[in-house]
Amino acid sequence: MVLHTGNCCFNQTQRRPYAQLDLLEERMICCNTCAAINSDLAPMNEEGHGGIVPGCGCEAAKVQEIIRELNLRKNGRGKVAQMRQQKFMLEMMGKLAVQVPVLMKHFSVTYPPPESLARRLFEPNARFLPLKELLAVDKPPDFPPMGYDVTCACERLLCTSRLLQLEPDEAVLTHKQSITGTVVTTRVPYANIESVQATHECGCCAVLQAGELTHPPGMPQAQPLVPGCGCSGQLVEQMRAEFQARVDARGNRRQIQQLEDMMKRFKDLAVQLTLVQEKVGLDVAYPPSQETMASIYGQQGPEIMPITAVHAEPSVTFQTKEFNVRNEINNALTMLSSCGLAGCTTHKVVLEPEQMVETFSNNCTNSVERKPYANLTSVDEVLVCCCCRLVNGWLPGVCGDQGMVQEIAEELQGRKVGRGNIAQLRNQENSMVKALESDIRVDSLMKKQGVAYPPSQQTMQEVYGAQVPTLPPTGAAGQTMHLSASERMETKEYEITSCGQRMCCGKQNLVLNDEEAIYDFQNCCSKVRQREPYASLGSVEPVQNCGGLCVQVSTDQNEICPGCGCEHALVNEISAELQQRKVKRGNIAQIRQQENLMVEIIKLGVKLDLLLNKEKIQYPPGQAVMDEIFGQGAQLIDASAPPSEERRSSRSFMNVTVPAGLRAGDTFPVTGPTGRFVVMVPEGHQSQVMQVEIPRHTETELAPLAANAS
């Protein structure tokens, strides 16, 4: 999404991926007469200034239309879409985990392979997981909608109410003021909530904080939820537990686990297909030779050429570590100011395998904050006055124990890279490599067995009957949707020292490596290092001030204004580099890689269906076959249950024009009343107009893919 703001003195363009649209708040004032939007793109402060306010502020219809469009894009191109797609892909991988072993049984392939064959075909120490283990798919829990009245007792006196709704994919907070007719609706996806924190004070008071839901951008202070008179500790803890469960299951913590599971499944799938190739006498070398590629695809070849693994270690498993980050000076001051009533303060940070847990407690206050490493936007190391050392705001000991600060910084950096957004993209890239390998191996099997792809409409109907699935959109060679969805980046370094910093003998450098931006600042008495992943940059467009004389770049964490503020060429170059890296190594790259993976998984499923049909292999297999392959009592997971009669009872059709030059079996995107979908030209069709059925949104996971193909 792009927001352009300008006047005679100021000019700014913001570009923010939908995955970074953490907050979307609709504000209706004066009985729905006035309307505004508060979001990360245009924050609104506590006085109500800022935000997006079309016209004179009374264009409620336009505001609602913008809100509706942003919600659609946030759910279709953001974290919510990623989680839904991952769930679908893992279910489809469960189907592939049955199809390939059934194919191995048909060709009498021994699994695990004999040791001599394993040494010849695979790398040393290759592991062959039990087939039954690969059959299991860990499905995320389904949460029922929950609602909580979080109105404070003082707000009730002013005819004000607050309602917290925990929906399947996002939290919704509705604030109503009956006297003025003000309604503020705030929506934040669970994956964008940094942390959920319940704080208990004075023995009975309890409040709940939940990232930007309670601390919107532009607001100087958080607005925690304080239900009732403030002493509803049990209710606050119940809300925190429900909230935390949804954040864990629908957020970044779950996402990295699913991506690791998917990568493992693709790796084992490639191993099994290699064994089938070897059994039928095909060349199993990978990447395949030019001769082998030409025999499969002809002289043109696929759009994405096969490569080996991109990352040797895409993600890392960590052990739990605990650090005492209590500042002794603050501890002493707290005891003195409370006349000893507060007691000794406990302030510790526990680095668990998937999240960071910060605990702060004494006799008066108790709070626990949990934050997944993917929500750790930066790791900041600060040296002040040549002696005080901080990391992410913590000052352990008296002046910051140097060894502890350095160890915490290294641990946080390692976990941010190994379990955060960087690891997510690395897992996707490695999974894509293995998916392409599996696709090429299946293509070679299809070529040998005489199975054509794309199949004819007659073949599709023969395999699937009346419920013919929609094939993914095809490129020139039918390989992928997003070419170069992600790219490795070279390291670049810039000096971005401002004139003000030079006056204080300071110097600041910006290093752009493959995964993150590193800001280094130092002067005669202080030193600061900040590491900001490209997935956390936000908008990086140049901002012009003073009629275009001054220019700077601002990310969500830092401002870049080199020299006296007039370095246009340098700022534009840095902005372009940051934008390129944000697209190729950030959230946009993640969603594009994931869509490519979806295409590969769906194609693999269809191709294996065609192979099984060609070899006259029954699918789904009977229970006796399941027991023989996977062990006693193995259950088949149906990843593509046919639509129910209730869903299919109402059917709609439309006429579409077939683009010139397409033949039977070719596909093309169509825009219908429910969105974009893909149509295949049937066998024997000769006219330019054909009638097609309009699919519902829930009938296919390919709707977003089709929309992005053109």
WOGILIN-V285954 format. One record per backbone hydrogen bond with DSSP energy under -0.5 kcal/mol. NH is the residue of the N-H (numbers start at 0). CO is the residue of the C=O. Records with the same first field share a line. If there is no record, write none. Layout:
NH->CO ; CO
//
This chain:
2->13
4->2 ; 11
6->9
10->543
11->4
12->541
13->2
15->0
19->16
20->17
21->19
23->186
24->37
25->184
26->24 ; 35
27->25 ; 182
28->26 ; 33
29->179
30->179
31->180
32->28 ; 29
33->28
34->56
35->26
36->51
37->24
38->41
39->22
43->216
44->48
45->217
47->44
50->42
51->36
52->50
56->53
58->53
59->57
62->58
63->59
64->60
65->61
66->62
67->63
68->64
69->65
70->66
71->67
72->68
73->69
74->70
75->71
76->72
77->73
80->73
81->77
82->78
83->79
84->80
85->81
86->82
87->83
88->84
89->85
90->86
91->87
92->88
93->89
94->90
95->91
96->92
97->94
98->94
99->95
101->97
102->98
103->99
104->100
105->101
106->102
107->104
108->103
117->113
118->114
119->115
120->116
121->117
125->122
128->126
132->129
133->129
134->130
135->131
138->136
142->140
145->165
147->163
149->147 ; 161
152->227
155->151
156->152
157->153 ; 154
158->155
159->154
160->175
162->173
163->147
164->162 ; 171
165->145
166->164 ; 169
170->187
171->164
172->185
173->162 ; 171
174->172 ; 183
175->160 ; 173
176->181
177->158 ; 175
180->176
181->176
182->27
183->174
184->25 ; 182
185->172 ; 183
186->23
187->170
189->168
191->188
192->189
193->191
195->369
196->208
197->367
198->196 ; 206
199->365
200->204
201->363
203->200
204->200
205->229
206->198
207->224
208->196
210->194
212->209
213->210
214->210
218->215
222->213
224->207
225->149 ; 223
227->150
229->226
231->226
232->230
235->231
236->232
237->233
238->234
239->235
240->236
241->237
242->238
243->239
244->240
245->241
246->242
247->243
248->244
249->245
250->246
253->247
254->250
255->251
256->252
257->253
258->254
259->255
260->256
261->257
262->258
263->259
264->260
265->261
266->262
267->263
268->264
269->265
270->266
271->267
272->268
273->269
274->270
275->271
276->272
277->273
278->274
279->275
280->277
281->276
292->288
293->289
294->290
295->291
296->292
297->293
300->296
304->302
313->310
315->417
320->350
322->348
324->322 ; 346
325->346
327->325 ; 396
328->396
330->326
331->327
332->328
333->329
334->330
335->331
336->332
337->333
338->335
339->334
340->337
345->360
346->344
347->358
348->322
349->356
350->320 ; 348
351->349 ; 354
355->370
356->349
357->355 ; 368
358->347 ; 356
359->366
360->345
361->364
362->341
365->199
366->359
367->197
368->357
369->195
370->355
371->193
372->353
374->371
375->372
376->374
378->530
379->377
380->378 ; 528
381->389
382->526
383->387
385->524
386->383
387->383
388->386 ; 398
389->381
390->393
391->379
393->390
396->325
399->395
400->395
404->400
405->401
406->402
407->403
408->404
409->405
410->406
411->407
412->408
413->409
414->410
415->411
416->412
417->413
418->414
419->415
421->415
423->419
424->420
425->421
426->422
427->423
428->424
429->425
430->426
431->427
432->428
433->429
434->430
435->431
436->432
437->433
438->434
439->435
440->436
441->437
442->438
443->439
444->440
445->441
446->442
447->443
448->444
449->445 ; 446
450->445
451->449
459->455
460->456
461->457
462->458
463->459
464->460
466->463
467->465
470->468
482->480
484->481
486->583
491->511
493->509
495->493 ; 507
498->562
501->497
502->498
503->499 ; 500
504->501
505->500
506->521
508->519
509->493
510->517
511->491 ; 509
512->510 ; 515
516->531
517->510
518->516 ; 529
519->508 ; 517
520->518 ; 527
521->506
522->525
523->503
526->382
527->520
528->380
529->518
530->378
531->516 ; 529
532->376 ; 530
533->514
535->532
536->533
542->551
543->10 ; 541
544->549
546->8
547->8 ; 544
548->544 ; 545
549->544
550->564
551->542
552->559
553->540
554->557
555->536
559->552
560->558
562->496
564->561
566->561
567->565
570->566
571->567
572->568
573->569
574->570
575->571
576->572
577->573
578->574
579->575
580->576
581->577
582->578
583->579
584->580
585->581
587->581
588->581
589->585
590->586
591->587
592->588
593->589
594->590
595->591
596->592
597->593
598->594
599->595
600->596
601->597
602->598
603->599
604->600
605->601
606->602
607->603
608->604
609->605
610->606
611->607
612->608
613->609
614->610
615->612
616->611
625->621
626->622
627->623
628->624
629->625
630->625 ; 626
633->630
637->635
638->636
647->643
648->644
650->648
651->693
653->691
655->689
657->655 ; 687
661->658
664->680
665->662
667->678
669->676
671->669 ; 674
674->671
676->669
678->667
680->665
681->679
684->681
689->655
691->653
693->651
694->692
698->695
699->696
702->699
705->701
706->702
707->703
708->704 ; 705
709->705
//
